[in-house]
Amino acid sequence: MTTADGKIRSSVLGRWRRHRSFVLYSVIGCSGVLLDLLVFLVLYNVFGMHEQLATAISTTLGIVNNFLLNSFFNFRVRDGMLRRFLRFYAVGIVGIGITAALLGVFSTWLGVDPNIVKVVALPAVVAFQFTTNRKWSFG
């Protein structure tokens, strides 16, 4: 291995160590988003559940998934699990509220397909939840 190769490897490893938690949080968040979206689509489209109830259930499952994976594999924080979960869930409830409000306005009032509203709402809700959870739930 040349000196240049060693410097590149060292630089990459250093960046990985600095950003590992963010990358893992993002991957875990994607798993929660996918779980949320898939459960919503099944509950709403297959079982005919009302979109508000379907989104509450699907988002709750995504929240629980993300909390457990972040607690055990990312932040490796196991102290105060109930307090942390309640904070994490409170942030999730706000996310449910944001999504419910968007569904109410765009689907119920304006007639936009709830599937489209859900997909468009997810990035904004996820960004809010990441920022808040990083500082408040796991900080």
C-alpha positions in Angstrom: 0.0 0.0 0.0 1.4 3.4 -1.0 1.4 6.4 1.2 -1.4 8.0 -0.9 -3.5 4.8 -0.5 -3.0 5.0 3.3 -4.0 8.6 3.4 -7.1 8.0 1.4 -8.1 5.0 3.6 -7.4 7.0 6.7 -9.5 9.9 5.4 -12.4 7.6 4.5 -12.3 5.8 7.9 -12.1 9.2 9.7 -15.2 10.4 7.8 -17.0 7.2 8.5 -16.3 7.5 12.2 -17.6 11.1 12.3 -20.7 10.4 10.3 -21.5 6.8 11.2 -24.4 7.7 13.5 -26.0 10.0 10.9 -25.7 7.4 8.2 -27.1 4.6 10.4 -29.9 6.9 11.6 -30.8 7.6 8.0 -30.8 3.9 7.0 -32.9 3.1 10.1 -35.2 6.0 9.2 -35.6 4.6 5.7 -36.6 1.3 7.1 -39.2 3.0 9.2 -40.5 5.1 6.3 -40.8 2.0 4.1 -42.6 0.1 6.9 -44.9 3.1 7.5 -45.6 3.5 3.7 -46.1 -0.2 3.1 -48.4 -0.7 6.0 -50.4 2.4 5.1 -50.8 1.3 1.5 -52.0 -2.2 2.6 -54.4 -0.9 5.3 -55.8 1.8 3.0 -55.8 0.1 -0.4 -56.3 -3.6 0.5 -58.4 -3.4 3.7 -60.2 -0.2 2.9 -59.3 1.4 6.2 -59.9 5.2 6.6 -56.8 7.1 5.7 -56.5 8.8 9.1 -56.6 5.5 11.0 -54.3 3.8 8.5 -51.7 6.6 8.8 -51.9 6.5 12.6 -51.2 2.7 12.7 -48.6 2.8 10.0 -46.7 5.7 11.5 -46.8 4.1 15.0 -45.2 0.9 13.6 -42.5 3.0 11.9 -41.8 4.9 15.2 -41.5 1.7 17.2 -39.2 0.2 14.6 -37.0 3.2 14.5 -36.8 3.6 18.2 -35.8 0.0 18.9 -33.2 -0.1 16.0 -31.7 3.3 17.0 -31.6 2.4 20.7 -29.9 -1.0 20.2 -27.8 -0.6 17.1 -27.1 3.1 16.4 -26.9 5.1 19.6 -26.5 2.0 21.8 -28.4 3.7 24.6 -30.3 1.5 27.0 -30.6 3.7 30.0 -33.9 5.5 30.6 -35.6 3.5 27.8 -39.1 4.4 28.9 -38.3 8.1 29.1 -36.5 8.0 25.8 -39.3 6.0 24.1 -41.9 8.5 25.4 -39.9 11.4 24.0 -39.4 9.5 20.7 -43.0 8.6 20.5 -44.1 12.2 21.4 -42.1 13.4 18.4 -43.8 10.7 16.3 -47.2 11.8 17.5 -46.4 15.3 16.2 -45.4 13.6 12.9 -48.8 11.8 12.9 -50.5 15.1 13.5 -48.6 16.8 10.7 -49.5 14.0 8.3 -53.1 13.9 9.5 -53.4 17.6 8.9 -51.9 17.4 5.4 -54.3 14.4 4.6 -57.2 16.4 5.9 -56.4 19.5 3.8 -55.2 17.9 0.6 -57.2 14.7 0.5 -60.5 15.6 2.3 -60.8 19.2 1.3 -59.0 19.3 -2.1 -59.6 15.8 -3.3 -55.9 14.8 -3.8 -55.4 11.0 -3.7 -54.3 10.1 -0.1 -51.5 7.9 -1.5 -49.9 10.9 -3.1 -50.4 13.1 0.0 -48.8 10.4 2.2 -45.7 10.1 -0.1 -45.3 13.8 -0.4 -45.7 14.4 3.3 -43.1 11.8 4.4 -39.9 13.7 3.7 -41.0 16.8 5.6 -42.2 14.7 8.6 -39.0 12.6 8.6 -36.8 15.7 8.5 -38.6 17.2 11.5 -38.5 13.9 13.4 -34.8 13.3 12.8 -33.8 16.8 14.0 -35.9 16.6 17.1 -35.1 13.1 18.0 -31.3 13.6 17.6 -31.4 16.5 20.0 -34.1 15.6 22.4 -34.7 11.8 22.5 -31.1 10.6 22.2 -29.1 13.8 23.0 
